[in-house]
Amino acid sequence: MASTNPSRLRRPDGLLLDAMGTLIGLREPVGVTYAELAGRHGIAVTPAAVQAGFARAWQTAPPLAFPALAGTDLRRAELTWWGELIRLSLDPSGASSPPVELVEALFQHYAQPEAWRVFADVPAMLERWHRRGLALAVVSNFDTRLPELLAQLGLTRWLQVVVVSSAAGAAKPDPALFHLALDQLGLPGEAVWHVGDSPEDLNGAAAAGLPCVLVQRP
């Protein structure tokens, strides 16, 4: 791990943890999964082309955050957001729209624990932090599939709170996402660190006034 020099900081009472890339990762590249499922729906694309298209689309996508939406309206907004990302991943020009059935199939695929893996060091670290009495929360730029996904992956027994950007109405690096997690934990910012793996984690934590430990995975 690389950090913002935590040796000079007080020991935290809680940790806000990123999910994707920090606690869990995909079992196979996005390009492979998208290309395979697209092929089943009559769309011929190569994994490499889809991976490149996904990377470009991800960089320019709007925040996965929908203020004031809940229930079926929120789930519809999430599906629409991912549908646009899928469209641009499969066709960078944006000229072709994927079948609704393909978007729904991909959305459901990533709701399944079989699509993900827990990084080998994570259970032991969560258990260690839990035994030390740290309050643990996940803060993720993801959607309402995440709480159930983390439960099926066996991680929620260590977590007190799971905050996702789509339901919170704010996405990292917006500090509002961090503040919401702090409120739910009942802890002040000076008592909490953030652990993540991306510039959004580092910048969001800084905006929220939190020290950030960056995980560097292969």
C-alpha positions in Angstrom: 0.0 0.0 0.0 1.0 3.6 -0.7 -0.4 6.3 1.6 -0.6 9.9 2.5 2.1 9.4 5.2 -0.2 7.9 7.8 2.6 7.6 10.3 2.0 11.3 11.2 -1.7 10.8 11.8 -3.7 9.6 14.8 -4.9 6.0 14.6 -8.4 6.0 13.0 -11.6 4.9 14.6 -13.1 3.9 11.3 -12.2 3.3 7.6 -14.1 4.1 4.4 -13.3 1.5 1.9 -13.6 1.6 -1.9 -15.0 -1.6 -3.4 -13.9 -2.2 -7.0 -10.2 -2.5 -7.3 -9.7 -2.4 -3.6 -11.8 -5.2 -2.1 -13.0 -7.0 -5.2 -12.2 -7.3 -8.9 -13.6 -8.8 -12.0 -12.8 -12.4 -12.8 -12.3 -11.6 -16.5 -11.7 -8.3 -18.4 -14.8 -6.3 -19.4 -13.9 -6.7 -23.1 -14.1 -10.5 -22.9 -17.5 -10.5 -21.1 -19.0 -7.8 -23.3 -17.8 -9.4 -26.5 -19.0 -12.9 -25.5 -22.5 -11.7 -24.5 -22.7 -9.4 -27.6 -22.0 -12.4 -29.8 -25.0 -14.2 -28.3 -27.1 -11.3 -29.5 -25.7 -11.1 -33.0 -23.1 -8.4 -32.5 -19.6 -9.4 -33.6 -16.8 -7.5 -31.8 -13.4 -8.3 -30.5 -12.5 -8.2 -26.8 -9.7 -5.8 -27.5 -11.9 -3.3 -29.3 -14.5 -3.5 -26.7 -12.0 -3.0 -23.9 -10.6 0.1 -25.6 -14.1 1.4 -26.2 -15.1 0.8 -22.6 -12.0 2.6 -21.3 -12.8 5.7 -23.4 -16.5 5.6 -22.5 -15.7 5.3 -18.8 -13.4 8.3 -18.8 -16.1 10.6 -20.3 -19.2 9.1 -18.6 -21.2 11.4 -16.3 -21.3 10.6 -12.6 -23.2 7.4 -11.7 -25.3 9.4 -9.3 -29.0 10.2 -9.4 -30.2 12.7 -6.7 -33.8 12.3 -5.5 -34.4 9.0 -7.2 -35.3 5.8 -5.4 -37.0 2.4 -6.0 -37.8 1.5 -9.6 -37.0 5.0 -10.9 -33.5 4.6 -9.5 -33.0 1.2 -11.0 -34.2 2.4 -14.3 -31.8 5.3 -14.2 -28.9 2.9 -13.4 -29.8 0.6 -16.3 -30.0 3.6 -18.7 -26.5 4.8 -17.5 -25.0 1.4 -18.0 -26.8 1.0 -21.3 -25.1 4.1 -22.6 -21.7 2.9 -21.5 -22.3 -0.4 -23.2 -23.4 1.3 -26.4 -20.2 3.4 -26.5 -18.1 0.4 -25.6 -19.5 -1.7 -28.5 -19.6 1.1 -31.0 -17.3 4.1 -30.1 -19.1 6.2 -32.7 -22.3 5.7 -30.8 -24.2 5.0 -34.0 -25.6 1.6 -33.0 -27.7 0.9 -30.0 -27.3 -2.6 -28.4 -30.5 -4.6 -27.9 -32.3 -4.0 -24.7 -31.9 -7.7 -23.9 -28.1 -7.4 -24.1 -28.0 -4.4 -21.8 -30.2 -6.3 -19.3 -28.0 -9.5 -19.6 -24.8 -7.6 -18.9 -26.5 -5.7 -16.0 -27.6 -8.9 -14.5 -24.2 -10.6 -15.1 -22.4 -8.1 -13.0 -25.0 -8.5 -10.2 -23.8 -12.1 -9.7 -20.9 -13.0 -7.4 -19.5 -15.4 -10.0 -18.5 -12.3 -12.1 -16.3 -11.0 -9.2 -13.4 -12.2 -7.0 -12.5 -11.0 -3.5 -8.8 -10.1 -3.4 -6.9 -12.7 -1.4 -5.7 -10.3 1.3 -9.1 -8.7 1.9 -10.8 -11.1 4.4 -7.9 -11.2 6.7 -7.5 -7.4 6.7 -11.2 -6.8 7.3 -11.1 -9.3 10.2 -8.0 -7.6 11.6 -9.6 -4.2 11.4 -12.8 -5.5 12.9 -11.0 -7.1 15.9 -9.3 -3.7 16.5 -12.7 -2.1 16.9 -12.6 -0.1 13.7 -16.0 0.9 12.1 -15.9 -0.2 8.5 -18.0 1.3 5.6 -17.8 0.8 1.8 -18.0 4.0 -0.3 -18.3 3.2 -4.0 -19.0 4.7 -7.3 -21.4 1.9 -8.1 -25.1 1.2 -8.0 -27.7 -0.6 -5.9 -26.5 -4.0 -6.9 -23.5 -3.6 -4.6 -24.9 -4.3 -1.1 -26.3 -7.7 -2.1 -23.2 -8.5 -4.2 -20.9 -7.9 -1.2 -23.2 -10.0 0.9 -23.0 -12.9 -1.5 -19.3 -12.5 -1.6 -19.2 -12.9 2.2 -17.9 -9.4 3.1 -20.9 -7.7 4.8 -20.3 -9.4 8.1 -17.4 -6.9 8.6 -19.2 -3.9 7.3 -21.5 -1.5 9.1 -22.4 0.7 6.1 -22.5 0.4 2.3 -22.9 3.7 0.4 -23.2 3.7 -3.4 -23.0 6.8 -5.6 -26.2 6.1 -7.6 -28.4 6.1 -4.5 -26.5 8.8 -2.7 -26.8 11.2 -5.6 -23.0 12.0 -5.5 -20.0 10.2 -6.9 -16.3 10.4 -6.0 -14.5 12.7 -6.0 -17.5 14.6 -4.7 -16.9 14.8 -0.9 -20.7 14.5 -0.3 -20.4 10.7 -0.7 -17.8 10.5 2.1 -19.8 12.8 4.3 -22.9 10.6 3.9 -20.8 7.6 5.0 -19.4 9.5 8.0 -22.9 10.5 9.1 -24.1 6.9 8.9 -21.1 5.7 10.9 -21.6 8.5 13.4 -18.0 9.5 13.2 -16.2 12.8 12.6 -13.9 13.1 9.6 -10.8 13.5 11.8 -11.4 10.0 13.2 -11.6 8.2 9.8 -9.3 7.3 6.9 -10.2 6.3 3.4 -8.7 3.3 1.5 -9.0 3.2 -2.2 -7.1 2.6 -5.5 -7.9 5.5 -7.8 -7.3 9.3 -8.3 -11.1 9.7 -7.5 -10.4 8.1 -4.1 -7.4 10.3 -3.4 -9.1 13.5 -4.6 -12.4 12.7 -3.0 -10.8 11.9 0.4 -8.8 15.1 0.2 -11.9 17.2 -0.6 -13.6 15.5 2.4 -10.7 16.2 4.7 -9.7 12.5 5.1 -6.3 10.9 4.9 -6.2 8.4 2.1 -4.3 5.1 1.8 -4.0 4.0 -1.8 -3.9 0.3 -2.6 -1.6 -0.6 -5.5 -2.6 -4.0 -7.0 -1.0 -5.7 -10.0 
